[in-house]
Amino acid sequence: MDDASPTQLRQAWQHCALVTRRAAGNFYYAFIFLPKERRRGIQALYAFLRAGDDAADSEQGNKAELLNRVKERLDLCYEGYFSDSLTLGLALAIKKFKFPRKHFDDMFLGLKSDLNVNRYETFSELHQYCYRVASTVGLLCLSIFDADTPKARIYAENLGIGMQLTNILRDLQEDFGRNRIYLPAEDLRRFGLNDSNFFSDNNRNQLGELIIWEVERAESYYEKASNDFPCELRGRLIAASIMGRIYQTILQRVKTAKDHHNRIELSRREKLAIGYRVITESNS
């Protein structure tokens, strides 16, 4: 890693930034407010996480094998080596920000579960999944933000759960088309729903009631995150605050939507406006 040329370094940062810009539709607008070194670190982290997601969702090849290859690339980075622009960017970020390996290992457990689990019986099971694929990312980001404190970890864990629940509610139709229902089966039964009638036109009211129920659960995690927000680190957690606010806005759109077949998206202008609003509030 130390023998990387200036050209290789430039290509690594450009690659990670490009992946982030293309794929991190919501996160990107929080990252752009970070100082250069931290922005590079979080873009390298995200580009690697994107590689893991792509392997788990791949329609070609053996998903387990593809995911193991991604994990091998992580091993390489922790040993201080690189094989391409992505691993060079991540290896440099690991060296600079000292990411705890445990969070990556937990995240891979979540990604692996997507290979053979497409239903969750209880919220406890779903909560564990959300922690593994979302809270771990927030915990890794704390190292980049220089905000890895006990209180900040509680904040990051709850914010991650809220954001992942928001993702699940936003992507109900898309996931259903891939034979995945993340919402707990115990909740579906509460509203008279099951695999076969989940998106039936005859059950729109029940689906709407279920979604409100789940939205309120997600809101409770945003509230927990807010209650545990480390105010003394407000300046360092600007990006996290922006990400949280963007996802809370999406959640409110899901809550008020009349048709849950379409994916809720915010415009570029809306995301930038949220970013500037959070920064203004932080400085007031």
Phi, psi and omega in degrees: 000321183291342181264013178296136181281161176304324179294317179297320179297314180298317179295324179296312181294322180294319180297312182295322178294321181293316178300317181295316181296321183285320191253335184266066186308318181267319182295325185307322184281354169266325182295325187294345180271358181276152171300157189307309185295320179288325177295319177297319180297316183285331175290323176295318178298312182296319181300322178291317178299324178297322178297320177295316178299317181296322179295317181292332182259002186301141176263359181234137177082179180278114185299318180298319179293317179299319180292322177297325177295321177297318179295324177296325177293325176295316178304317180301316181297319180291341176272357177089019181243168178214157180235349181197185183298320181297311183289332175294314179299316181290319179300320178294320179294319178299317180297318185282318189256356174055054179299129174297125183298330183305322182294322175295317181297319177296321180298319180295329175298320178293317179296320180295327180295332178292345180284332184222004178240120178235009176217149175233130183283317186235163176291329177303318178294317179294322180301316179298318178298313181300318178301315186291322184264346184234308181299324179300325179295316177298321179294322176294321181296331179302326178294322178292321182282355186056049185221030184276081178241162180305316181291321180294328179293319177297317177302312183295320180297311182291321178298319179297318178298313179300318181291321179291322175298323177297315177304314182298315181292325179291328188255022184306311183295314180299315180294320180299323178293341178257019179061040176233129171234106183280332181298138185301140179300327179296329178284320178301315181297327179303328183249018175071028181247158175206184183303320188281334183244014187306313181249024178292140179299334181284350184240027182299320181296316179296319178296318178299320179293321177297316182296318177300317178303313183287326176299316180296326176295315178298318179301324181296328179283326173296322179294318177299318179299317179297319181294332181257012181296125180281094186303330180292346179250018185308314182296326181280341185254022180304313183297318179296320179296321179294315179301315180299317181293321178299314182289327176295324177295318177299318181299319179293326177293321176298318183297323185262357182294141177270338180233120184261019177273340184256139182286130180281129178228148172258148179283163177303317180297320180296318180294317178296320179298320178297317179301311180295326179294317179296318179296318179297316179296323181292328182271353183273000000 
